[in-house]
Amino acid sequence: MKRLVIYALVLLLFACAEQKELSPVETAQIVAESFYTKDNTTLKNHTTKEGYDGMVSIQNFVPDGNSNDSDFKILNEKTDGEIAW
């Protein structure tokens, strides 16, 4: 019985350690890069449904280009509770 509890705790530890909470800056960078590279799966995973729908409709107007040309930088960041600017 003790071994079962120990195995369960170890499994729980690994399951919890796998999830990573991204900062607003990291999320914004992922969204911007996936938008310009047209990686819609990643874009959908990091935005809301409304945000994703809007970005995909705008994405059709952006010409295809080299993803290495992107020079994404966060110039200023402000967090107010659950809202980040």
Backbone hydrogen bonds in HBPLUS format (Angstrom, degrees):
<---DONOR---> <-ACCEPTOR-->    atom                        ^
c    i                          cat <-CA-CA->   ^        H-A-AA   ^      H-
h    n   atom  resd res      DA  || num        DHA   H-A  angle D-A-AA Bond
n    s   type  num  typ     dist DA aas  dist angle  dist       angle   num
A0005-VAL N   A0001-MET O   3.14 MM   4  6.48 155.7  2.20 149.7 155.1     1
A0006-ILE N   A0002-LYS O   2.95 MM   4  6.22 160.5  1.99 151.9 157.7     2
A0007-TYR N   A0003-ARG O   2.85 MM   4  6.03 164.8  1.87 153.0 156.8     3
A0008-ALA N   A0004-LEU O   2.97 MM   4  6.10 153.5  2.04 141.9 149.6     4
A0009-LEU N   A0005-VAL O   2.95 MM   4  6.18 156.7  2.01 149.2 154.8     5
A0010-VAL N   A0006-ILE O   2.98 MM   4  6.21 158.7  2.03 151.0 156.7     6
A0011-LEU N   A0007-TYR O   2.92 MM   4  6.06 162.3  1.95 148.4 153.5     7
A0012-LEU N   A0008-ALA O   2.91 MM   4  6.07 155.1  1.97 144.4 151.6     8
A0013-LEU N   A0009-LEU O   2.93 MM   4  6.11 152.2  2.01 143.7 151.1     9
A0014-PHE N   A0010-VAL O   3.06 MM   4  6.36 159.7  2.10 151.3 155.5    10
A0015-ALA N   A0011-LEU O   2.97 MM   4  6.16 154.3  2.03 147.0 154.6    11
A0016-CYS N   A0012-LEU O   2.99 MM   4  6.14 156.9  2.04 149.5 154.8    12
A0017-ALA N   A0013-LEU O   3.01 MM   4  6.09 150.8  2.10 144.8 153.0    13
A0027-THR N   A0023-SER O   2.98 MM   4  6.24 162.7  2.01 157.3 162.3    14
A0028-ALA N   A0024-PRO O   2.92 MM   4  6.04 159.8  1.96 145.0 150.6    15
A0029-GLN N   A0025-VAL O   2.98 MM   4  6.18 155.6  2.04 147.6 154.1    16
A0030-ILE N   A0026-GLU O   3.01 MM   4  6.24 159.1  2.05 147.9 153.3    17
A0031-VAL N   A0027-THR O   2.92 MM   4  6.14 162.9  1.95 153.5 158.1    18
A0032-ALA N   A0028-ALA O   2.92 MM   4  6.06 166.5  1.94 149.9 153.7    19
A0033-GLU N   A0029-GLN O   2.97 MM   4  6.06 168.4  1.98 150.7 154.3    20
A0034-SER N   A0030-ILE O   2.93 MM   4  5.97 159.7  1.97 146.9 153.1    21
A0035-PHE N   A0031-VAL O   2.90 MM   4  5.97 142.5  2.05 143.0 153.4    22
A0036-TYR N   A0032-ALA O   3.12 MM   4  6.38 165.6  2.14 152.2 154.0    23
A0037-THR N   A0033-GLU O   2.99 MM   4  6.09 148.2  2.09 144.6 153.6    24
A0039-ASP N   A0034-SER O   2.85 MM   5  4.74 148.2  1.95 139.2 147.1    25
A0038-LYS N   A0035-PHE O   3.27 MM   3  5.05 151.0  2.36  95.4 103.7    26
A0043-LEU N   A0039-ASP O   3.06 MM   4  6.28 161.5  2.10 150.8 156.7    27
A0044-LYS N   A0040-ASN O   2.89 MM   4  5.89 155.5  1.95 140.1 145.7    28
A0045-ASN N   A0041-THR O   3.14 MM   4  6.36 147.9  2.25 141.3 149.7    29
A0046-HIS N   A0043-LEU O   3.32 MM   3  5.45 143.5  2.47  98.9 108.5    30
A0052-TYR N   A0048-THR O   2.82 MM   4  5.94 159.0  1.87 150.7 156.7    31
A0053-ASP N   A0049-LYS O   2.97 MM   4  6.15 165.6  1.99 149.7 153.3    32
A0054-GLY N   A0050-GLU O   3.04 MM   4  6.25 160.2  2.08 148.3 153.4    33
A0055-MET N   A0051-GLY O   2.95 MM   4  6.12 159.9  1.99 148.8 154.5    34
A0056-VAL N   A0052-TYR O   2.92 MM   4  6.08 160.2  1.96 156.0 161.0    35
A0057-SER N   A0053-ASP O   3.17 MM   4  6.33 153.0  2.25 140.8 147.7    36
A0058-ILE N   A0054-GLY O   3.11 MM   4  6.35 148.9  2.21 143.5 151.8    37
A0059-GLN N   A0055-MET O   2.77 MM   4  5.86 145.0  1.89 144.0 154.9    38
A0061-PHE N   A0058-ILE O   2.94 MM   3  5.61 156.2  1.99 120.0 126.9    39
A0062-VAL N   A0059-GLN O   3.20 MM   3  5.28 149.6  2.30 101.9 110.6    40
A0069-ASP N   A0066-ASN O   3.08 MM   3  5.66 163.6  2.10 115.8 121.0    41
A0070-SER N   A0067-SER O   3.39 MM   3  5.76 164.0  2.41 107.5 112.0    42
A0085-TRP N   A0078-LYS O   2.69 MM   7  5.13 166.4  1.71 160.6 165.5    43
A0080-ASP N   A0083-ILE O   2.73 MM   3  5.24 171.6  1.74 168.9 170.7    44
A0083-ILE N   A0080-ASP O   3.18 MM   3  5.24 166.6  2.20 120.2 121.4    45
